[in-house]
């Protein structure tokens, strides 16, 4: 004999009775699982913004050093044709004169980071080779100005052109997108190092392999 259904409690609806009595469809149903403790429920993790991740400084440094070795090698090859005529310090003096123009001995020595007597000895050899010259300052006859001769300017131009060809040959192996990215990266790196970024600026006086640790002076 069927027992009569238990009457509902006061205030209890049919939906309340169904939600309390209906079993889970599956034992592992996630809807039926109750957390042991509300604190055990981990909040959803926010996706990490790539801009917040600091780049690997060591990897970037290693890449820059590898590129610098390549540039030094290219610079050395461009200088190979003139090392029989001048030493590397003498060539650097020519480069500084080419970049800054005529200069007094003291100012030239400051730009080179050497003593005036050392600069004078280099100049004596360059003057004997026909690559540099002395002349009186038209504004002050008691001052002597140092300058490149046409032959000295031609020698500097030949080396710069050779260096340009060496680097351009490497750049041509890059895709257009790689070239564009390289320009942006090198411009940022150069700016961070406090070097001029304008082509043809005074940076031309300091080819790869020569550290410019002394202050520069305006012409």
Buried (B, 14 or more C-beta within 10 A) or exposed (E): EEEEEEEEEEEEEEEEEEEEEEEEEEEEEEEEEEEEEEEEEEEEEEEEEEEEEEEEEEEEEEEEEEBEEBBBEBBBEBBEEBEEEBEBEBBBBBBBBBBBEBBBBEBBBBBBBBEBEBBBEBBEBBBEBEBBBEEEEEEEEEEEBBBBBEEBBEBBEEBBEBBEEBBEEEEEEEEEEEEEEEEEBEEEBEEEEEEEEEEEEBBBBBBBBBEBEEEBEEE
